[in-house]
Amino acid sequence: MTVKPGSAAILGGGIGGFTAANALLRHGWHIDVFERSPEPPRTGTALGMWPPALAALEVAGVGGRVEQLGVTQRSATLRRWDGVVLAHVGDLRRAPVMVSRPALLDILLSGLPDHIVKFDAPAPPLTALAGYDVMIGADGIGSAVRDEVFGPAYRPVHTGYGAWRGWVGGSTTNHGETWGPGALFGITDRDGDLTNWFAAVRTTEGTGGTLDDLYGRFHDWHPGVRDILGRLDPDDVMYHDLYESPRLPSYVRGNTALIGDAAHAMAPNLGRGACEAIVDATTLATLLSEHPVPIALQRYDRARRRRTQLLVPASRAVARIATASRLTSLRDSSITAFGRIA
């Protein structure tokens, strides 16, 4: 079944918002994207695009570009902080493609006519958008749309972690994650002949994380980690407190739908945040092309809410295991034993 194309206001010009715009345009919809930033970000770390997200980008009409530009991560090693190998995964058949956030946004923007995206344009209140058939809240973890629809009780809460992220020039053979007491360090490829890295620690909200804190925390870890630390450019290092979303009662209210971090922000330990935003966007666009708006929004909520809300505690659980300070010998031996069996 197909329905007559309508009009959509997409509030937020990030990965989810641009994906939704591309997918809806393919179905003939009139689209306006409101983005408060004056231009797309020119810096950002790598994102892992897993097969479901790559398939969703095909639906949005920009398939294949990420695979051409990014780097496929076919193997990874899990190490202890001192370098002891706990597990190795090689020859992944369903491997993620690592691509930087700016590169992915450029790919998504390349599919949109210039007039579609209104940069330097904060999203109007929903009451001012009554002329649109659908409003899509794609405005990220601090979503004003979510606040307007569901109130401040559903604002994201601190996970108990903070993270540094960045990149260094050149490549490395130390791909994977390293787990130590109360902290982890990850290293991946990315586009542009760069190496992506991230480091997370258990901490309280608002503590902040300086470069001295980073060096002090990881200076005695194995040589692969120290190699990255020795190549850092301070201008390419970011620190963030990490947050996750409470369980929303719905991703839909009236003719407004939430996608991505506006609906289900999660810790980054599963590497699924950007992927799920892309799948949200194409699922919603496909349903809107097949059903009247009220039915499409109900089916979107049913299709995406339970799955993504399960990922939020799953990501938190992985973070707790990776950064455990107690029973780490049991954890490590279990991982090694499982690796031998697998």
C-alpha positions in Angstrom: 0.0 0.0 0.0 1.2 3.5 -0.8 -0.3 6.8 0.4 -0.1 10.3 -0.9 3.2 12.0 0.1 2.9 14.6 2.9 5.1 17.2 4.5 7.5 16.7 7.4 9.4 19.1 9.6 12.6 17.4 10.8 13.9 19.1 14.0 17.6 18.5 14.1 20.2 18.1 11.4 22.3 15.2 12.6 22.7 11.6 11.4 19.1 10.6 12.1 17.6 13.8 10.8 19.5 13.8 7.5 18.8 10.1 7.0 15.1 10.6 7.5 15.2 13.6 5.1 16.8 11.4 2.4 14.5 8.5 2.9 11.3 10.7 2.8 12.4 12.6 -0.2 12.7 9.3 -2.1 9.0 8.8 -1.4 8.1 12.3 -2.7 7.6 14.0 0.7 8.1 17.8 1.2 10.9 18.2 3.8 12.2 21.0 5.9 15.2 20.3 8.2 15.8 22.8 11.0 19.3 22.8 12.5 20.5 25.4 15.0 24.2 25.0 14.2 25.5 27.3 11.4 27.1 24.4 9.5 27.8 20.7 9.8 30.6 19.7 12.3 34.0 19.4 10.7 35.5 17.3 13.5 34.3 14.1 15.1 35.4 10.6 15.9 34.7 7.3 14.1 31.4 5.5 14.1 30.9 1.8 13.5 28.3 1.2 10.8 27.0 -2.3 11.3 25.2 -4.2 8.5 21.6 -3.1 9.6 22.7 0.5 9.4 24.4 0.0 6.0 21.2 -1.6 4.7 19.2 1.3 6.0 21.4 3.8 4.2 20.6 1.9 1.0 16.9 2.5 1.8 17.7 6.2 2.2 19.4 6.3 -1.2 23.0 6.8 -0.2 24.0 3.1 0.0 27.6 2.1 -0.9 29.2 5.5 -0.1 30.2 4.6 3.5 31.7 1.3 2.3 33.8 3.2 -0.3 35.0 5.9 2.1 35.2 4.1 5.4 37.4 1.2 6.7 36.0 -2.2 7.3 37.1 -3.5 10.8 37.4 -7.3 10.2 39.3 -8.1 13.3 39.7 -6.9 16.9 41.5 -8.0 20.0 40.3 -7.7 23.6 43.2 -7.2 26.0 43.8 -6.7 29.7 45.4 -3.4 30.8 48.9 -4.9 30.8 48.5 -6.3 27.3 47.6 -9.9 28.0 45.2 -11.0 25.2 41.8 -12.2 26.5 40.1 -12.9 23.2 40.6 -12.3 19.5 37.9 -12.0 16.8 39.0 -12.3 13.2 37.5 -12.5 9.8 34.2 -11.0 10.8 31.6 -11.8 8.2 29.3 -9.0 9.4 32.0 -6.5 10.1 31.3 -2.8 10.9 32.6 -0.1 8.6 34.4 2.7 10.5 33.7 6.2 9.2 34.0 9.6 10.9 30.9 11.6 11.9 31.8 14.5 9.5 32.3 12.1 6.6 29.0 10.4 7.2 27.1 13.7 7.5 28.7 14.9 4.2 27.4 11.7 2.6 23.9 12.3 3.9 24.0 15.9 3.0 25.1 15.1 -0.6 21.7 13.5 -1.2 19.7 16.6 -0.1 18.9 19.7 -2.2 20.4 22.9 -0.8 17.1 24.4 0.2 16.1 21.4 2.4 18.3 22.1 5.3 18.0 25.4 7.2 21.2 25.9 9.1 21.5 28.4 11.9 17.7 27.9 12.4 16.7 26.6 15.9 13.6 24.4 15.7 10.4 26.3 16.2 8.0 25.1 18.9 5.7 22.4 17.7 2.7 24.7 17.9 4.3 26.8 15.2 4.5 23.7 12.9 0.9 22.8 12.6 1.0 23.0 8.8 3.2 19.9 8.6 1.7 16.4 8.5 4.6 15.0 10.7 7.2 16.5 13.0 10.3 14.4 13.6 12.3 15.1 16.7 15.9 14.3 15.7 17.6 16.9 18.0 19.8 14.6 20.0 20.4 13.8 23.6 19.3 17.3 24.9 16.1 17.2 22.7 13.9 20.2 23.1 11.2 18.3 21.2 11.2 15.5 23.8 11.0 18.1 26.5 8.1 19.8 24.8 6.2 16.5 24.2 7.0 14.5 27.4 8.4 17.0 29.9 11.7 17.2 31.8 11.1 14.0 33.7 12.5 12.1 30.7 15.8 14.0 30.3 18.8 11.7 30.0 20.6 10.7 33.3 24.3 10.4 33.9 25.6 6.8 33.4 28.4 7.1 35.9 31.0 7.4 33.2 33.0 10.0 31.3 34.9 9.5 28.1 37.8 11.0 26.1 37.7 10.6 22.3 39.9 11.6 19.5 42.2 10.5 16.6 45.8 10.4 15.7 47.6 10.4 12.4 48.6 7.1 10.7 47.5 3.6 11.4 48.0 1.0 14.1 47.8 -2.8 14.4 46.4 -2.6 18.0 42.7 -2.6 17.0 40.2 -3.5 19.7 39.5 -2.7 23.4 41.6 -2.9 26.5 39.9 -3.4 29.9 41.4 -2.3 33.2 40.2 -1.6 36.7 37.5 1.2 36.4 38.5 2.1 32.8 38.7 1.0 29.2 40.6 2.1 26.1 39.6 1.4 22.5 41.4 1.8 19.2 39.9 1.5 15.7 40.6 2.5 12.2 38.8 5.3 10.5 38.7 7.1 7.1 41.5 9.6 6.2 44.4 7.4 7.2 43.7 8.2 10.8 43.4 6.0 13.9 40.4 6.5 16.1 40.6 6.1 19.9 38.4 6.4 23.0 38.9 6.0 26.7 36.2 5.7 29.4 36.4 5.9 33.2 34.0 5.6 36.0 33.4 9.0 37.4 30.8 11.4 38.7 29.0 14.0 36.6 30.7 17.3 36.1 34.1 16.1 37.3 35.6 16.9 33.9 38.6 15.2 32.3 41.8 17.0 31.5 44.7 15.7 29.3 46.7 15.3 32.5 43.8 13.1 33.8 44.0 11.0 30.7 47.7 10.5 30.8 47.7 9.8 34.5 45.0 7.2 34.1 46.5 5.3 31.2 50.3 6.0 31.2 51.2 2.5 32.5 48.9 0.5 30.3 50.3 -1.7 27.5 52.5 -0.3 24.7 49.6 -0.1 22.2 47.8 2.4 24.5 50.9 4.3 25.2 51.6 4.6 21.5 48.3 6.4 21.0 48.9 8.6 24.0 52.3 9.6 22.6 50.8 10.7 19.3 48.0 12.9 20.7 47.4 16.4 19.5 45.5 18.2 22.3 43.3 20.0 19.8 42.0 16.6 18.6 40.9 15.4 22.1 37.3 15.7 23.4 35.9 14.8 26.8 32.2 14.2 27.5 30.1 13.0 30.4 28.1 10.0 29.2 24.3 9.9 29.5 21.4 7.5 28.8 17.7 7.9 28.4 15.0 6.8 30.8 12.3 4.6 29.2 9.9 6.8 27.4 6.3 5.6 27.4 6.2 6.1 23.6 8.3 7.5 20.8 5.2 9.1 19.4 2.8 11.8 20.6 0.1 13.0 18.2 1.9 13.6 14.9 5.3 14.0 16.5 7.9 11.1 16.5 11.3 10.9 18.2 14.3 9.2 16.6 17.9 8.6 17.6 19.3 10.0 20.8 16.2 12.1 21.3 14.4 8.8 22.0 17.0 6.4 23.3 20.4 7.8 24.1 22.7 5.0 25.3 26.2 4.4 26.5 28.6 3.9 23.6 29.8 0.4 24.6 27.8 -1.5 22.0 28.7 1.0 19.3 25.0 1.2 18.2 23.8 4.8 18.8 24.3 6.2 15.3 23.3 2.9 13.7 19.9 2.8 15.6 19.3 6.4 14.6 19.7 5.5 11.0 17.4 2.5 11.3 14.8 4.6 13.2 14.8 7.1 10.4 14.4 4.7 7.5 11.8 2.6 9.4 9.7 5.7 10.0 10.1 7.0 6.4 9.1 3.6 4.9 6.0 3.3 7.2 5.0 6.9 6.3 5.1 6.0 2.6 2.9 2.9 3.2 0.3 4.0 5.7 -1.7 7.1 6.8 0.3 9.1 9.3 -1.5 7.9 12.5 -1.1 4.3 11.6 2.5 4.8 10.4 3.5 6.4 13.7 1.9 3.7 15.8 3.7 1.0 13.8 7.0 2.9 14.1 6.7 3.0 17.8 5.9 -0.7 17.9 8.7 -1.6 15.6 11.5 0.5 17.3 10.8 1.3 20.9 11.1 -2.1 22.5 14.3 -3.0 20.6 16.1 0.2 21.3 15.0 0.4 24.9 16.6 -3.0 25.4 19.9 -1.7 24.1 20.1 1.0 26.7 20.6 -1.3 29.7 22.6 -3.7 27.6 25.1 -0.9 26.8 25.3 0.0 30.4 25.9 -3.6 31.4 28.8 -3.9 29.0 30.3 -0.7 30.4 30.1 -2.2 33.9 31.7 -5.4 32.9 34.5 -3.7 30.9 35.4 -1.3 33.7 34.9 -3.6 36.7 37.3 -3.3 39.6 36.2 -6.5 41.5 36.2 -10.1 40.3 38.2 -9.2 37.2 40.2 -12.4 37.3 37.0 -14.4 37.0 35.8 -12.1 34.3 39.0 -12.4 32.3 39.3 -16.2 32.6 35.7 -16.6 31.5 36.3 -14.5 28.4 39.4 -16.5 27.6 37.6 -19.8 28.1 34.8 -18.7 25.9 37.2 -17.6 23.2 38.8 -21.0 23.2 35.4 -22.7 22.9 34.3 -20.3 20.1 
